[in-house]
Amino acid sequence: QDRLLKIQHAYRRDGRKAMIVLEGWDAAGKGGLIRRLAARLDPRALKVWPIGPPATSEHGAHWLRRFWVKVPAAGEIAVFDRSWYGRVLVERIEGFATKDAWQRAYEEINDWEKSLVLEDYRLVKLLLDISPEEQLERFRARYENPAKRWKITEEDLRNRDRWDDYADAYQEMMARTDKPQARWHAIKTDSKHKSRVMGLGIIADTLADGVDLAW
């Protein structure tokens, strides 16, 4: 966290910009990682975007448009809690996109991410993986805690029935969009503490590469 604060100061000083993409299973720890990432940072230069279904006003627009408008400005770091990869994950599995559309999306994503890197954006992509047994335990803990019960939905439970479909989709997503300019980093999250430390380390290493961190 101390290192990330230095990185944020350097990005603001030099006008750099970064985008952190978090994908993964329900209850795999995306929210917990974001809280630890944001804990020491200046919120004025940090944007966190929780991504859900497209709004009614976004229907009919190019499917990437709602992400274009969230691209950070110079000096900012943006975190995407789920992302444009929903096109080849939930939209693929649930039938919200046609097969032609989600198959075409891999190349569209690669082209867009390449253009971001060419415009000097630093990209970090993390896939948070969890075992089905650990996920079920976290679901149970959420249900038994009234303060956290809101975090579990019928959709979370329904998605467990499609576990194999999502596993195949994640595997293909990483195989087809892991590029030199935008690598995927898979993190096993059955241990919350270890996975958070590993995630923060990967983010810091990627953002700090080639950057002068002197105060």
C-alpha positions in Angstrom: 0.0 0.0 0.0 2.9 2.4 0.7 4.4 1.6 -2.6 1.1 2.1 -4.4 0.8 5.6 -2.8 4.3 6.5 -4.2 3.1 5.1 -7.6 0.0 7.3 -7.5 2.0 10.4 -6.7 4.3 9.6 -9.6 1.4 9.1 -12.0 -0.1 12.4 -11.0 3.2 14.2 -11.3 4.0 12.8 -14.7 0.5 12.7 -16.1 0.5 9.0 -16.5 -2.7 6.9 -16.5 -3.6 3.3 -15.7 -6.5 0.9 -15.9 -6.8 -2.1 -13.6 -9.2 -4.8 -14.7 -10.6 -7.3 -12.2 -12.5 -10.4 -13.5 -13.3 -13.6 -11.7 -15.9 -15.8 -9.9 -18.5 -14.5 -7.6 -17.1 -14.2 -4.0 -13.5 -14.5 -5.3 -12.5 -11.3 -3.6 -12.7 -8.5 -6.1 -14.3 -6.1 -3.6 -11.8 -7.0 -0.8 -8.9 -6.3 -3.2 -10.3 -3.0 -4.2 -10.8 -1.9 -0.6 -7.1 -2.7 0.1 -6.0 -1.0 -3.1 -7.9 2.2 -2.3 -7.1 2.3 1.4 -4.0 4.6 1.2 -4.6 6.3 -2.1 -6.0 9.8 -2.8 -9.6 9.2 -3.9 -9.5 12.3 -6.2 -7.2 10.5 -8.6 -8.7 7.0 -8.3 -11.9 5.9 -10.1 -13.6 2.7 -9.3 -16.2 1.5 -11.8 -18.5 -1.4 -10.8 -19.8 -2.9 -14.1 -23.2 -4.4 -14.3 -25.7 -4.8 -17.2 -25.9 -2.0 -19.8 -28.3 0.8 -18.8 -31.5 1.3 -20.9 -29.9 4.4 -22.4 -26.9 2.3 -23.6 -29.0 -0.2 -25.5 -28.3 0.0 -29.2 -25.0 1.8 -28.8 -21.7 0.1 -29.7 -21.1 -2.4 -26.9 -17.7 -0.9 -26.0 -19.1 2.7 -25.7 -19.9 2.4 -22.0 -16.3 1.6 -21.3 -14.8 4.3 -23.5 -16.5 7.0 -21.4 -14.8 5.6 -18.3 -11.2 5.7 -19.6 -9.2 7.7 -17.1 -7.7 11.1 -17.7 -4.0 11.9 -17.3 -2.9 11.5 -13.7 -5.7 9.1 -12.9 -5.9 5.3 -12.1 -9.2 3.6 -12.9 -10.3 0.2 -11.5 -12.9 -1.9 -13.3 -14.9 -4.3 -11.1 -15.7 -6.5 -14.0 -15.3 -5.1 -17.4 -15.6 -5.3 -21.2 -14.8 -9.0 -20.8 -18.4 -9.6 -19.8 -19.0 -9.8 -23.6 -17.1 -13.2 -23.7 -18.3 -14.3 -20.2 -21.8 -13.6 -18.9 -23.1 -12.4 -22.3 -21.8 -15.5 -23.9 -23.0 -17.9 -21.3 -26.4 -16.4 -20.7 -27.1 -15.8 -24.4 -27.2 -12.0 -24.2 -24.8 -11.8 -27.2 -25.0 -14.0 -30.4 -22.2 -16.4 -31.0 -21.0 -14.3 -33.9 -20.9 -11.2 -31.6 -19.0 -12.7 -28.7 -16.6 -14.6 -31.0 -15.9 -11.3 -32.8 -15.3 -9.5 -29.5 -12.0 -11.2 -28.8 -10.3 -9.3 -31.6 -12.2 -6.1 -30.9 -10.9 -6.3 -27.3 -7.4 -7.0 -28.4 -7.5 -4.0 -30.8 -8.9 -1.7 -28.2 -6.4 -2.6 -25.5 -3.6 -2.3 -28.0 -4.8 1.2 -28.9 -4.9 2.1 -25.2 -1.3 0.9 -24.7 -0.2 2.9 -27.7 -1.7 6.0 -26.1 0.5 5.3 -23.0 -2.1 3.7 -20.8 -0.8 1.0 -18.4 -3.1 -2.0 -18.2 -3.2 -4.6 -15.4 -5.6 -7.5 -15.8 -6.3 -9.9 -12.9 -8.4 -13.0 -13.0 -9.4 -14.0 -9.4 -9.9 -17.7 -9.3 -11.6 -19.7 -6.5 -12.5 -23.3 -5.8 -16.2 -24.2 -5.9 -15.9 -25.5 -2.3 -14.5 -22.2 -1.0 -17.0 -20.2 -2.9 -19.9 -22.1 -1.3 -18.4 -21.5 2.1 -18.2 -17.7 1.4 -21.8 -17.8 0.2 -22.9 -19.5 3.4 -20.9 -17.0 5.5 -22.6 -14.1 3.7 -26.0 -15.5 4.1 -25.5 -16.1 7.8 -24.3 -12.5 8.4 -27.2 -10.0 8.1 -24.7 -7.2 7.4 -23.4 -9.1 4.3 -26.5 -10.9 3.2 -27.1 -8.3 0.5 -24.0 -9.4 -1.3 -25.5 -12.8 -2.3 -28.1 -13.0 -5.0 -30.1 -15.6 -6.8 -27.9 -15.0 -9.8 -24.8 -16.0 -7.8 -26.4 -19.3 -6.9 -27.7 -19.9 -10.4 -24.2 -19.3 -11.8 -22.9 -22.2 -9.8 -25.0 -24.5 -12.0 -23.0 -23.2 -15.0 -19.6 -23.6 -13.4 -18.1 -25.7 -16.2 -19.4 -23.3 -18.8 -17.9 -20.3 -17.1 -14.6 -22.2 -16.5 -14.4 -22.9 -20.3 -15.2 -19.2 -21.0 -12.5 -18.0 -18.6 -9.9 -20.3 -20.2 -10.7 -19.2 -23.7 -10.8 -15.6 -22.6 -7.2 -15.8 -21.2 -5.9 -17.8 -24.2 -7.2 -15.4 -26.8 -6.6 -12.0 -25.0 -3.3 -12.5 -23.2 -1.1 -10.2 -25.2 2.4 -8.8 -24.6 0.9 -5.3 -24.1 -1.9 -6.6 -21.8 -1.0 -9.8 -19.9 -3.4 -11.7 -17.7 -2.5 -12.6 -14.2 -4.4 -15.4 -12.6 -4.6 -15.5 -8.8 -5.9 -18.3 -6.6 -8.0 -16.7 -3.9 -8.9 -19.5 -1.5 -6.6 -17.7 1.0 -7.9 -14.1 1.2 -4.8 -12.6 2.8 -2.3 -14.3 0.4 -4.4 -13.4 -2.7 -4.7 -9.7 -1.6 -1.0 -9.4 -1.1 -0.3 -11.1 -4.4 -2.8 -8.9 -6.2 -1.5 -5.7 -4.8 2.1 -6.8 -5.6 1.2 -7.5 -9.3 -0.6 -4.2 -9.6 2.4 -2.3 -8.0 5.0 -4.1 -10.1 3.1 -3.5 -13.4 2.4 0.2 -12.7 5.9 0.9 -11.4 7.8 -0.6 -14.3 9.9 2.1 -15.8 8.4 4.8 -13.6 10.5 7.2 -11.4 9.1 6.8 -7.9 11.2 9.4 -6.2 9.1 11.7 -4.0 
